[in-house]
Amino acid sequence: MRKKWFYRLLLSYLPIFLAITSLLWFISAMAMSEISKKASERANDASAAHAMDLLDASLKSIDAAVLKELGKSGALAQFFYLPEEGTTFNTLYQPSNMLRSLMTGIQSIRIDSIYLYRQRDGAVLSADSLLPIDQSGDREFIQGLLDEPDGPAKVWSDVRSYREFRGEGNPADVVSLVRQVPVISGGEGFIVVNIRTSSISQLIENVMGSEYTSIGLRDEKGKYLFKEHDEASPQTFFDNPKTARVRSEYTGWELQSGIKYTGIFNLITGFAEILLTVGGLAIMIGIIGIVLVTRRNYNPIQSILMRIQHASRGKMLDLLPQSGKDEFKFIENAVDNLMEQSIRYEERQRQDLVYRRQFFFEELMEGNRIIEEREWSEQMALLELPADCAAFQVIVLELDHYGRFAAEYSKRDQYLLKFVLSSIVRELSSDGEANIWTEWLNPRQMTVLYQYRRNPATEYDILHASRKWLDWIAGNLKFTVTVGVGGRVKPPANIPESYRQALEALRYKTVLGTGRTIAYEEIEGMNPGEIFSHLQTIRSLAQKFRMGNAEWLDDFERLFEELRAMLLSREELENVGGYLIYHLQRETGGLTADVRELWEEGAADRLHECLEQFDTAEELYVQLRECLADTAERLKRLREGKRNHLQIREIKTYIDQHYGNPDLSLTYLSDTFGLNPKYISQLFKEEYGVNFVDYLTQVRMEHAKQMLVDTDLAIKDIAVHSGYLHAFSFIRVFKKMTGLTPGDFRKNSR
């Protein structure tokens, strides 16, 4: 057998190794080059910023020296302000000497020339001459300054050409400092300081001049004071986005500096050649290493081949490929053969009884699969379960307070406790009357299927068995369960109906209580309550709660007394509680901001938590009552802390007592209590969240409804007692408030 797999393995490694090492070598070289370039660019940026700072400092020193001399009112001032008896020494010689002193006094940068221009007679005085403006070589520049009504726009001019005398040789490129005299108002003339661009270039090059950099400086108009080109490239470097650009806030000039990569590139190229050599050596070492590793890795393959050959001598011809003796194909065929055996084994394992039983049980309960008696026997045989089917009955055990159970016990403990419950149900029910099948179809409910072996003469007492379960749980565990019992059915196809009945029985544990057995027969004969009959009580409760009327508690007690007398499921109790919270929130929404904040930040969340956590109606009653009583007390303290609480409460009490007075109005209350009507209305709205008219109407209608139910008074008499002089006005308001006429309301209430 030739070693084809050895060579295949060897040739598989080499291309990958060569590709990866070449890539790593190339990346390393490029990374080093990029790092060098980035470092050079950062150094170039810093150097450009330093050079621009030095140039600004030099120019500012010239400007400061000029301003200082102008501010002294000395020699320079004598040229502009001619004294009546002034001499040539004072008006010309001393100013000229001062100009020479300024030229020689600045050391950081060379001043090319300075001259003074006197506006009254057009005289131009430099360090060496006195000329009329017509003979001055800088006449056009001076004329431009005179044409600016507000004085020079910039302290330093853009680059320009300058001659001291007309007709002089080639002009020099300069930038000029211009200060008007006087400095603030002007009007007497100018002092002009000229600096050659070559001097500026020399200053910049002294700071950052190098064979590796190209430098340029341009004014605000984009005209270059000076610039250098990269001789290796015909185009300028200044269009390169990586060129450093530093703009002076003082002059507005922009300094540009770029790097000539020729020298640095050669250095990187040399370093790359070293990397290439090192990389070549690494590749050679890698090839040798792969050969050694491949040889070592081939030893286990050779060992496997020998073992397969020894174990399957009789099947050697079947395992060898038709194309020739190839150890890889040999192993592949052997592995395929092994996988086929493994697949067959996994198929048998996939039919594991535990999962098959659970899947069948779930389908059976949900009604997804209708099982006839003949098929039932076949399925029970496949599942290795008893096939007795004289009758069936489904019981569901539900963990009470499941949220507390899940929080108190870890996942492992929960599985253990559920296993204990399953075991207890089977053990305490093993009286020979039925086969017990238990499954946890969801985390909080265990479903039990009773398979009766025969039709007993007397019905088996499943309730007695459930009581034994509950007694054992109460005595040995720290939690309780509620048992829902479905009806007994005979054909297996009716098992889903028994399961539905057991679940339906559990829905009413909120009213009937937890930790007990609830049979479907127990609730089947009971009439479910009508929750909408309590909506009026809830509205009244919410309104009294908003008004701070302690009678809200009476409505709350009456509401839960009625709920206890009704057969309501948990979902229906949640609807009643949600409707109560909705009306409370709606009523408090019209109160002042501090009351709304108290409700929204505390009470609302607590009430919603009560709806989520309760298991029985009694628990819901206790939790809601405690929360509402606490909130009512806090609202009371909040209202009593207000300055006008007692006064507006007295007004409310007066309204409650004199609601039958047809003259009762804001004006009437104003005369009674000596307060402004608008002020009374504002206070009432802020305190109780409802305006005076709506509250008065509400009080009158409540008393009218009471009289309609408790007395036989005529409608017009009830209208008079309620504060209405005309019966038709009373009827119209009553129907608007209740949706019924007073007569219809009386009939429905009786």
Secondary structure by P-SEA (a helix, b strand, c coil): ccaaaaaaaaaaaaaaaaaaaaaaaaaaaaaaaaaaaaaaaaaaaaaaaaaaaaaaaaaaaaaaaaaaaaaaccaaaaaaccccccccccccaaaaaaaaaaaaacccccccccbbbbcccbbbbccccccccccccaaaaaaaaaaccccccccccccccccccccccbbbbbbbbbbccccccccccbbbbbbbaaaaaaaaaaccccccbbbbbbcccccccccccccccccccccccccbbbbbccccbbbbbbbcaaaaaaaaaaaaaaaaaaaaaaaaaaaaaaaaaaaaaaaaaaaaaaaaaaacccccccccccccccaaaaaaaaaaaaaaaaaaaaaaaaacaaaaaaaaaaaaaaccccccaaaaaaaaaaacccccccbbbbbbbbbcaaaaaaaaccaaaaaaaaaaaaaaaaaaaccccbbbbbbcccccbbbbbbbbccccccccaaaaaaaaaaaaaaacccbbbbbbbbbbbccccaaaaaaaaaaaaacccccccccbbbbccccccbbbbccccaaaaaaaaaaaaaacccaaaaaaaaaaaaaaaccccaaaaaaaaaaaaaaaaaaaccccaaaaaaaaacaaaaaaaaaaccccaaaaaaaaaaaaaaaaaaaaaaaaaccaaaaaaaaaaaaaaccccccccaaaaaaaccccaaaaaaaaaaaccccaaaaaaaaaaaaaaaaaacccccaaaaaaaaccccaaaaaaaaaaaccccaaaaaaaac
